Amino acid sequence: MAPGGAAALAAAIVATALAAAHAPEAHAQAQIGGVSLEGEWYVGEGLGAGDYFSYNVCHISYKECKEFRFDFWIEGDRLVGTESKWIAQVVVHDGAKVAKGTMELGKVAPEPTGSSDSIKTYSSVYKSSIAWLSAFATAYGGDGGEGPKRFGAASWGKIANIGGEQILPKEVASVKVRGGTFEEAVVVSWRTGGAESRVWVVDGFPFPVQAGTWVHVSEGIPPQEYRFELLDYGTSESNPYEGVVATAVEGAAAGCPVDPELDSTKQTTTGGKYLIKATRGPEEPVAGCDMSLLLSFHSKYDETEFLNQVQYDILVADPSGEVVYTASRAEGSRVLYSGSGQTRNDEMWVPDEPGEYTYAILVRGLAPSNTQTRLDELDSLQIPITVVPNDAATAPAPAMPAAAVPSWIKSTTGFWVDGHTGDAEFVAAIEFLVREGVIAVSAGSSPATSGAAVPPWIKDTAGFWVDGHIDDSQFVSAIEFLVGQGIIAVG
């Protein structure tokens, strides 16, 4: 920002505030659980090769609990380093998008220790929801309070935040989900911010069958943290998702990013009154294209505690400090408001001209939306953002350089070479390279996909590339020849 710009922006923030209760603490109460059902349970109990599961799931960390379907099949196990891990083939149905990939899961706790880039965001949601109780109940039987948890235990552990509650097995109940009816499910529950979170587990079943949990807040109505429901499960010797084809994310004709990576920052406001986590995508927005902006407001004393009834605004200043956009004015309101302390805007305004801008998150105070806040509650967080030119708006996007093979292609090829995925996944990866211009194919040179098996010697060539014996350009040249000859059919 140019000299004087910061001062000008600060003055604009105060002027905006002029134009337009401290939250009580939550205290935990001692609670005792335990049910009469015999036995114990841990996440992953009874899990074996060939098992498959399908869930509807959401988590607040992904688009404020946008629901998607998460399917996974345990292909088997393999040695990763010195540890034996489960290999899970995953398919995600997220609206019109279909993503495929592979997860490595631990055997003590089936949490992902690695995953394909294509499903990394979704595997993180799986870890924080379907597999979340592995923070308390694992296969480990040693000392230290870890290991399987008895249904009759008074507590399974304590939520790790200030005022956190005990995880309690509270009751035995019949639960009906789309995946079936379970007559003796144990309801594991805890209270956060006045709401009761529940997870239903079944003795001998590897994962919970249903859950509805809530974010810890200091007051007001807590938002959903995560929920999920078992849709289907069973056992299959072959991958039940083999025939599912992943959709490639295509660049928008206008040159705007599609499903960009998100970048997060968590900082205390300038005056030290509030803690704000701001997540935006893309990190460098494209001129004239909207960006996603997710804000969450936290107690400066405990970042796991969300603030409630937040009155706020978003200002955008140019390099001179002049405010060129005010979100509340754009919406025709006096102030923006978040009752839960979280808000997401997937159509956040971005200037039409590239350059260095400052997005100021202005917190007016904590009060109902129709109540005027005090000036001494005012504080702000300033985030410098670089807006980049929209080159694709005036010219077609250049083809990817011949040697620039995306990293996930190598991961997919490696799983195919090792026998962990079938020919369909490898051919789908080659199709992607053709569509993106990485592999050049003459018109009519490749016949329609025949479904025939890929010749074994092609796998040898791919293996040389995965192991680093040939470089990207040599791999592309080899595959280019095979596609051009119709040995690999992609058209």
N, C-alpha and C positions, 0 to 999 in steps of 0.2 A: 504494500500500500504506500502511496506517495507521501512525502512529509506533510503533516497536517491532516492526512486522511484519517488516522486513528482518532484524533481529537474531534474531527468532524463527525465521524461515525458515533462516537460516544455522545456527542451533543444530540445527534439524531435519535439515539436510543432513548435519552431522557425526554426529548420532545414527544416521541411516540408514546411513551408511558404516560405523560401528562395529558395527552389527547384522549386518550381512552377513558394464620392461626397455627399457629405452630401445631403440628400433628402430634397427638398423644402417643405415647409408647405402648407397644403391645407386650404383655407379660405372659409367660408360659405358666400353665397350671399343671400340677402333678396329675398324671393319668396312669391308669393301670389297664393293661389289656390281657389277652389270653383267652383261648376258646377251648372247648372240651374235646375237639377233634384230635385224635392221636396222629403222630407223625411230624415230619419236618419238611422244609422246602428250601430250594435255592434256585436262582435264575440259571437255566440250562439243565435242570434236573431231567434225566432221561433222554437228552438230546442225542441223536444219532445220525449217521450217514443216511441220506435218502429222505429225511424229514423235510416237509415244506410247510410254509405258513403264509397266510395272507391277512393283512391288517389294513383297516382305515386308520390313519394316524395324523395328528397335527401337533405342533409345538410352537409356543409363542415366539421362539427365535427364528422361525421360518414364516415370513409373511403374516405375522400375527395370528398364528394357528390356522393357516390355510390347510385344508384337509387334502391328503393324497393317499393313494393305495400303495402299500409297500409289501411286495412279495419276495420271499427268499427261500431257496432250496439248499440244504446242506449236501454238497456234492461229496464230501469226504474230508479227510484230514491229510495234512502234509507237514513235513518238518521245515520250519522257518527259523533259520539259525539253529539254536539248540532246543527250541520249543515246538511241540506239536500243536498245530492250530487247525480249527475247522475252516474250510473254504466254502463260502456261501455265494451262490449265484443269485443276483438281485435284479428285479424288474420293478420300476416305479412308474405308476400312471398318475401324472400330475396335470389334470385338465387335459388339454390336447397333446401334451408332451409325454413321450415315453422314453425313459432312460434305462440303460442296462449297464451292469458292472459287476464287480466281484468284491466281497469283503473277506478279510481275514479276521476270525473271531478266536479269542482266547478260550481255553478249555476250563480254567478255574472260574472265569467269569466271561460269558459270551459277549464281550464288548469288542467293537471293531478296533483292531490295532493297525489296520491299513485298508484302503479301499481304492477303487478306480476313481479317477478324477470326475467321471461322469455322474457318480452317485455320492460324492463326498458330503455334500450338504445333507442329503437324505440319511446317510449312515450316521451323521451327527445327531439327527432327530431320533433315529432308532436308539442310539446310545442313551439319550436324555429322556426317553419315554418308555418304550417297550422293555429295554434292558436296565432301566434306572435303578430298580431294586437290587441290582448287583452291587451297589454301594453298601448294602447291608447283608445280603444273603448270597454266598458263593459256595463253590464246591470245596474250597480250602477247609481242612479240618484241624488246623493247628491252633496255637494259642492266640490271644489278642482279640477275642470277640468276633473273629471272622468265622466263615463256614456256614453250613445250613442253619436255618432258624426254625425252632420248634413252634408249632401252632399254639401251644399252651404257654409260651413265654410271655412275661408281663410286658416286654418291649423288645423291638428288633433294633433299636438305635435311636438317635436323635438327629433331627434336621440341623445342619451345620450353619445356623445363623443366629443372630441375637434374638432371644425370645423363641428360638426354634422348638418345635414340639416333638414328642416321642412318636415313633412309627409303631403302631399298635395293631396286632391281630384282634379285631373287635367282634366279629360275628361269623357264623357259618350260614350261608344262604344259597338258595338256588338262583343261578343267573342264566338268562337266555340271551345269547348273542347270535348274530347271523351265522356264525360257525358252528352253532349247536347249543344244547342246554347242558349245563353242568350243575348237578344236584347239590354237591357239597363244595362250594367255593368259599374260601376264606377271604373275608373283606379286611384288607389291611388299610388303616386310615390314619390321618393326622390332621391337625387343624392349623391353618395359616391365615392370619388376618381375618379371623372370624368365619372362614369357610372351611368345610370339611372336605378334604381330598380323599379319594378312595381308589384302591387298586384291588382287583379280584384275582386271586391266585388259586390254582387247583393242584392238589397233591399229585406228583408224578408228571405234570404237564410242564414243559420247559419254560414257557413264558406266561405272564399274566394274560387273561383272556379279555379283560376290559379295564378301563381306567378313566377317571375324570378328576383332574387335579387343578389347583388354583395357585396363583402367585401370592407370595406373602406381601401384604400391604399394611400400612400403619392405620388406615381408616378407609371408610367407603367400601365400594363393591370391588372385590378382587377380580382381575381378569383371568381367563382360562390360561393355565400354564401348558398343559397337554391333555389330550384325550386320545383313546384308541379303542378299537373293537376288533376282535378276531372274526374274520370273514370265512376262512377256510383253513383246513390243515389236513395232512395225510402223509403218506410215504410213497415215494416213486423211485424206481431204480434208474430212470433216465430223467434228464432235466425237463420238468413240465413246462418251462418257459422257453424252450429251445426255439420255437417258431415265432416268438414275439420279436418284432423288428423295432429298433429304437428310432425315434424321429430325430433328425439333425436340426439343430437350431440354425435357422436361416437368418442372414442379415436383412434388416428391413430395407425396403426400396429407398426410403428417405435417408438412409445412412445412419439411423439411430441404433444404438446398441440394443440387443435382445438378450434378456436374462444375464445382465452383467454381473461380474464378481462384486461383492460388497466390501467396503472398507469401513472399519469402525474406529472411533476414538472415544475415550471416556475421560472427561476432565471436570475439575471443579470450576464453577463460574468465576468471573473476574473478582467479584467481591467475596468469594468463599462461602456463599449462602447455600448453594445447591451443587449436586453432582449430576452431570448430564452425559448420557451415552448417545452418541450420534452415529448412525450407520447409514452410509450412502452408497449408491451404485449408479453409474461407474465411479471409480475414484476420481477420474478426470472426465466430467460430463462433456458431451458434445454440444456445441453451440446450436441453440434452437431446439434441442431434444430434451424431453423431460428426464428427470432422474428420480430415483427412489430415495426417500429420506425417512428413516425410522428413528424416532426420538424416544428415549425413556429417561424419566426424572427420578433421581434416587436421593435418599438421605445421605448427607455428607458424612454422617457418623457410621452408617452401615449400608454399603453399596448393594446388599441383597434386598434392601427394603425400598419399595417404590413409594413415591410421594403421591398424594391424592389431590384431586380438585386443583389441578395446575392451570393457572391462567398464563398464557404465553403468546408469543408472536414470532414470526420469522422475517427478518429484514435482509435485503441483499444490497450491498454497497459496491460501487465501482471503485477503481483504483484511487480516485480523488477523495473517497469517503462519502460521496453523494449517494443517498438511498434511492435506488432505482426500482425497488419492488418491496411491497409490504404485504405479507400473506393475508392478514386480517382484512385489509382493504380490498384485496382481490376477491375475497369471499363475501364482502359486504357486511362484515361483522365488526363489533367493537374490539373483540379479542378472540384468540383461539383458546380452546379449552379441552383438557383431558382429565376425565374423572378418575381414571385408573393409573395415570402417570405414564402412559404409553400411547404413542400415536404413530401412524404410518401414512405417508403421502407418496404414492407411486407416480404422481404427476406433478412433482415439484418443479416450479418454474426455473428455467435456465436462460440466461441472456442470449440474444441472437448473435452477439459479437464475441469472438474469442478474447481471452485476456485473463488477468488476475482479479478475482472478486473476493469479497468477504461475505459469508453468510453468518448473520448474527442471530443466535437463539436468545430471545428476550424473555425472561421469566418475570412476570408482573407480581406473582405471589401465589399463595395457596388459599383459595376461597371459592365458594360456589360461583358459577358463571355469571350470575346476575348481581354479584356483590362487588363493590369497588375495593380494590386492594390498596394497601398503604404504600407510599413511595419508598419507605425504608425496606420493603420486601423486594424491590426491583434489583435484578442482577442479570448478567448476560454472559454468553459464551460465544466467542468469535472464531469462526473456522475459515481459514483461507482456502479457496478453491480455484483451481486452474481450469478454465473452460477452453477446450481445444477446438480447432476448426472442424467443420463438417465437410471433409473432402469428398465424401461419397454423394453429397447433395448436388455437386456440380459435375462429377465424373464417376464412371463405374469403378467399383472397388477393384484394385489390381489382383491378379491371381496370386496365390501363395507361391513363394519361391519353391523351386523343385525340391530343394533339400530340406525345406522347413516342414518336416513331418511332425504333427502334433504328438506330444508325449503320450497321450492316452492310446494312440495307435500302437505304440511299442508295448504298452501294458497289455492291451487286448491280444496282440500277436503273441506275446510271451505266454499268456494263459492258453492260447490255442496250441502253440508248440509243445507246451508241457502236458497237453491233453485235458486241461480243465474246462475248456469250452469247445464247442463243435465248429464245423466248417462255416455254419451260417454267420456266426459272430465275426469270423475273419473276413468273409466275403463282404459283410456289411461295412467293415472298416475300409476295405478297398473301394467300395462304392462311394464312401464319404470322400476319399482322396480324389476320386475321379470327378465328383461333383464340385469339389473345391479347386480343381485345376492343378492339384499337386501331381497327378498322373495324367498325361496327355493321351487321349484315345481318339483315333480317327473315326469319322462318322461311318457307321456300319461295320466297323472292324470287329465288334464283339457281338456274338449272337445273344439271344434272350437267355436269361438264367435257366439252366436246365435242371438244376438240383443235383447234378452229378457230384461225386466226392472230389475234393481237390487232390491232385496227384501228390504222393508222398514226397517227391523230390522238391516240391515247392515249399513244403514245411522245412526241409533242410536249409534252403536259402533264407527263409524267414528266421530260422534259428541262428544262422551266422550273424544276421543283422542285430537280433536281440542281444546276442552275446558280445557284440562290439567288434566282430571280425570284419565286417564291411560297414561303410558309412551310409548315411541317409540317401545320398545321391545314388549309390550303387544299388541299394535296396529298391528305390523308386524306379531305376532303369530296368531292373530285373522284373519287377511286377508289371511295369509298363509294357514290356515285351509280352509277358504272359497274357495280359488283358487284351492287347492288340491281336494276339493269335487266337483269342477265344478260349484259352485254357482256363482262365478265370472269367466267368461271364458276369457282367455287371449291368448290361443294358437290356 
